[in-house]
Amino acid sequence: MHTDQPPVSRLVLLLGLGMTTFAFAPILVRFAGDTDPVFLATIRTVSAALMLLPFWLRMRMRDAQSGTEVRAWSRADNLTAVAAGFFLALHFVLWFASLSFTSVASASVLVTIHPIILIVVESATGSGRFGRLTWFGVFVAFSGSVLLGVMDTDPAATYSNPVLGNALAVGAAVMFVFYLLLSRKLRAKGGWLDFVFRVYAGTAAGCLLILLIMRPSTDATLMAWVCGLALALGPQILGHGSLNYSVKYVAPTLLSTLILVEPVFAIVLAGFLFSEIPSFAESAAMMVIMTGVGLSWVGGSATPKIKGQ
């Protein structure tokens, strides 16, 4: 049990806010209109880093003045944080791009298969061993993804290129796995703000580098800028931030399972705002995917619980 264990009510509130803001992420991307996904991701990530900068500087100054001993970050740690941030930047760019070609429902569900990919990677590298239930969940989730992909090849599909959009969403999930693998050990280096700011600074730098290399259009309406700022404050700082804060106190299984709530909320919002109603077959495929993800994590560890209870 951690001596700095926060109240359970605070964790519940933070996670509730985080999951809610995640659901609004694809909605905000859609409201940004035709803004290039690389530029929108850059607005989001640079804004998030700048929002956190004064708080991080204040924390560092306060620690220096009080003589508080802070665990040092080595050059290797900082390079790892930058690398983790770069993969998170690729995650955002690919996922934003996917929403230009496929539905909010498909993109939101497919991007949440990263726990499945993480299990496969950890098994292949020998860093994790998993039981039959876990692998059954992997098989179920993979089957659901294939089923969803087959249904989205329908020539009469409403969206411009759902197959490409789905592939981009899966690619975003893969990038998120690399981000998790690199950042997992860094979280133990110090406090939440110190960790998050360094990784988010790396994410902003990654998006700026991609922007300079690809040179996309930087035309953006006022609404696009507002959406970019909202994405920074909501899904990134409150959403990802709540997960990064809670992972020190909450079982990873519970956090990974909670992520499955996000596509459900996003699908409901897209239905109300954009009239994007998945067909019965698509809904069934999405339920298969989320069931598989849930089974894989239930089989991968003990019953989820908040540490310290």
Secondary structure, DSSP 4 states (H G I P E B T S, - for coil): --TTPPPHHHHHHHHHHHHHHHHHHHHHHHHTTT--HHHHHHHHHHHHHHHHHHHHHHHHHHHHHHT---PPPPHHHHHHHHHHHHHHHHHHHHHHHHTTTS-HHHHHHHGGGHHHHHHHHHHHHTS----HHHHHHHHHHHHHHHHHHHHTT-TT-SSS-HHHHHHHHHHHHHHHHHHHHHHTTGGGGS-HHHHHHHHHHHHHHHHHHHHHHH-------HHHHHHHHHHIIIIIIIIIHHHHHHTTTB-HHHHHHHTTHHHHHHHHHHHHHH-----HHHHHHHHHHHHHHHHHHHHHSS---BTT-
